[in-house]
Amino acid sequence: MPNVTLSIPEALHEKMKKHSEIRWSEVVRKSISEKIDDLEVMDKLTKRSKLTQADVDGIAHKIDRDVFEELNKR
């Protein structure tokens, strides 16, 4: 199995050491696996899409604006 090295802030490492009962490599492995699963679903959903990147950016901007406006109503 390949090894991956990552860097984390010292403060985070100190917090992790307080929970030595946790298998941190398993936590990271599971997180990466879940992210890959999400990306594969996204790839399947967008495979036949005719939207351009500009279309996607425009839709995302509208969603962000609408969410921002909704949150500011509260």
N, C-alpha and C positions, 0 to 999 in steps of 0.2 A: 504494500500500500504506500503511495507517495506521501511525503511529509510536506506540510505547508508551514512556513514561518510567518508570524504576524507581529506587529508592534502595537502595544497598547500603552496608554498613559500610566505612569507610575502609580497615581492615586487609584486607578482602577485595579491594577495588579495587587495593591495592598488590600483592597476590599475582597478580591477573589481569594487571597490567601487566608482570609478569615473564615472561608467556607471550603476548607480542604476536602470536605466530604463530597463535594460536587466534582464530577468528571468533566472538567471544562472543555476538554477536547471533544467530548460527546455533545456538549451543548453547541459548540461551534459547528461540528459536523452536521447536526440536525438543522441548525439555522441555514447553513449553506444548501442543504438538500431541499428544504422548504422553499428557499428563494429560487432554486433551479426549477422546481415544480411549477412555481408561479410563472416564471419566464417561459416555460414550455407551453403552459396554457395560453399565455399571451401570444406566443408565436402562432399557435393554432388558430386563435381568434382573429388574428390580423393577417393570416396567410393570404387570404383572397381579397383583402381590403384594397380599394382603389384610392383610399385617402393618401394624400401626400403628407410629408412632414409638416409643411406649412398649414395644411388642414388640421392636423392633429394639434399643432401649437395654438392655432386659433380657437379650437374647441376647448383646449385646456385653459386658455386665457379667459374665455367666457365663463367657464365653471369656477375658476378662481375668483373672478370678479363677483359672480353671483353669490358665492359662499361668503366672501368678504362683506358684501352688502347685507346679507342675511344676518351675519354675526353682529354687525354694527346696529341692527334694529333692536337688539336686545338690550 
